[in-house]
Amino acid sequence: MKHGKRGSYQRGCRCPECREANARYRRLQRKMPEKIRLVDAGPAREHILWLSSQGIGEQAVADATDLDRSTVSRIRGGRLPRIRATTNVKILAVDTGARLDGSLVPKEPIKRLVRKLRNQGYTLRFLARSLGYKSPMLQFLYQPGKLMRARNALDLERLFFKIQRGKIPR
């Protein structure tokens, strides 16, 4: 164990060097409370759980916040009861836009968009070709299950809005 570090003090060492390191940290905490201040992790934990229910996992939250995945996991699991205020702000700023391409999203809203396009006279073959797919069908929409990949859903949403704005001719 290295002495003269706050981590050593936290692990139980009470030598003069470690006590001084802890005192330095406390003085710094009083001088810059907005950067080092600790807050309750409850709101961040609830937000991470809500993001998880929306198909956004720990890795996506970690990528969006520049935190370690293990930190996000410890907050989510309640193993970190208090976190830095800056960490709390970062986590609460994450929204559904942080979804990773491979994450799963509900299929039904996208199926409704495709039905609207088909009612307007667009074929599945046209839609698939417009998305750059080699297959003439959008198989992932008609496979069993209620979920689909976020990347495919986003591609179809973009195509729908381009067609509605008239940017893609028939």
C-alpha positions in Angstrom: 0.0 0.0 0.0 1.3 3.4 -1.0 1.3 6.0 1.8 0.5 9.6 1.4 -2.5 8.9 -0.8 -6.1 9.5 0.1 -7.0 6.0 -1.1 -4.7 4.5 1.5 -6.5 6.7 4.2 -9.8 5.4 2.9 -8.6 1.8 3.2 -7.8 2.4 6.9 -4.2 3.7 7.1 -3.9 6.5 9.6 -0.2 7.2 9.3 0.7 11.0 9.2 1.2 11.0 5.4 -2.2 9.4 4.7 -3.9 11.7 7.2 -2.3 14.7 5.5 -3.5 13.5 2.1 -7.0 13.2 3.4 -6.9 16.6 4.9 -5.6 18.1 1.6 -8.6 16.5 -0.2 -11.0 17.9 2.4 -9.5 21.4 2.1 -9.8 21.1 -1.7 -13.4 20.0 -1.4 -14.2 23.1 0.7 -12.6 25.4 -1.9 -14.2 23.8 -5.0 -17.5 22.3 -3.9 -19.1 22.3 -7.3 -16.4 20.0 -8.7 -15.8 17.6 -5.8 -19.1 17.8 -3.8 -20.8 14.5 -3.3 -24.5 14.1 -3.8 -27.0 11.3 -3.4 -26.8 8.8 -6.2 -30.5 8.0 -6.1 -31.6 10.3 -9.0 -28.8 9.0 -11.2 -29.6 5.4 -10.3 -33.3 6.0 -11.2 -32.3 7.6 -14.5 -30.0 4.7 -15.4 -32.8 2.2 -14.6 -35.3 4.3 -16.8 -32.7 4.3 -19.6 -32.4 0.6 -19.3 -36.1 0.2 -19.6 -35.8 2.2 -22.9 -33.2 -0.2 -24.3 -30.1 1.8 -23.3 -27.6 -0.2 -21.4 -24.8 0.5 -19.1 -22.2 0.6 -21.9 -24.2 3.2 -23.8 -24.5 5.4 -20.7 -20.8 5.0 -20.0 -19.9 6.0 -23.6 -22.2 9.0 -23.4 -20.8 10.2 -20.1 -17.1 9.3 -20.4 -17.4 7.2 -17.2 -16.2 3.7 -16.7 -18.8 1.0 -17.2 -18.0 -0.3 -13.8 -18.9 3.1 -12.3 -22.2 3.1 -14.1 -22.8 -0.5 -13.0 -22.0 0.3 -9.3 -24.4 3.4 -9.4 -27.1 1.3 -11.0 -26.7 -1.5 -8.4 -26.7 0.8 -5.5 -23.2 0.1 -4.5 -22.3 3.8 -4.8 -24.7 5.7 -2.5 -23.0 9.1 -3.2 -21.4 10.3 -6.3 -19.7 13.5 -7.5 -22.1 16.3 -8.5 -20.5 16.4 -11.9 -21.1 12.7 -12.4 -24.7 13.1 -11.5 -25.2 15.9 -14.0 -23.5 13.8 -16.8 -25.8 10.9 -16.1 -29.0 12.9 -15.9 -28.1 14.5 -19.3 -28.2 11.2 -21.1 -31.3 10.7 -23.1 -32.6 8.1 -25.6 -30.2 9.4 -28.2 -27.5 7.5 -26.5 -28.9 4.2 -27.8 -26.3 2.0 -29.4 -26.9 0.7 -32.9 -27.2 -2.9 -31.7 -29.6 -2.2 -28.9 -33.2 -3.4 -29.2 -36.2 -1.1 -29.6 -39.9 -1.8 -30.1 -40.9 -2.8 -33.6 -44.5 -1.6 -33.7 -43.9 2.2 -34.2 -41.7 1.4 -37.2 -44.2 -1.0 -38.6 -46.8 1.8 -38.5 -44.5 4.1 -40.5 -43.9 1.3 -43.1 -47.7 0.8 -43.3 -48.2 4.5 -44.0 -45.6 4.4 -46.8 -47.2 1.3 -48.2 -50.6 3.0 -48.2 -49.0 5.8 -50.1 -48.0 3.3 -52.8 -44.4 2.6 -51.9 -43.4 -1.1 -52.1 -41.2 -3.0 -49.7 -38.7 -3.5 -52.5 -38.5 0.2 -53.1 -38.0 0.9 -49.3 -35.3 -1.9 -49.0 -33.4 -0.5 -52.1 -33.6 3.0 -50.8 -32.0 1.9 -47.6 -29.3 0.1 -49.5 -30.3 -3.4 -48.6 -29.6 -6.2 -51.1 -32.7 -8.2 -50.1 -35.9 -6.9 -51.6 -37.8 -7.2 -48.3 -37.5 -5.8 -44.9 -37.3 -9.2 -43.2 -36.5 -7.8 -39.7 -39.9 -6.2 -39.6 -41.7 -9.5 -40.2 -39.6 -11.8 -38.0 -41.2 -13.0 -34.8 -40.8 -10.8 -31.7 -41.6 -7.3 -30.7 -38.1 -5.9 -30.9 -35.7 -4.8 -33.7 -32.2 -3.3 -33.9 -32.0 0.5 -33.2 -29.9 1.0 -36.3 -32.6 -0.4 -38.6 -35.3 1.6 -36.8 -33.4 4.8 -37.2 -32.7 4.1 -40.9 -36.4 3.6 -41.5 -37.4 6.7 -39.6 -35.0 8.8 -41.6 -36.3 7.3 -44.9 -39.9 8.0 -43.9 -39.2 11.7 -43.2 -37.2 12.1 -46.4 -40.1 10.7 -48.4 -42.6 12.8 -46.5 -40.5 15.9 -47.3 -40.3 14.9 -51.0 -36.6 14.4 -51.0 -36.9 10.9 -52.4 -39.0 10.5 -55.6 -41.0 7.4 -56.3 
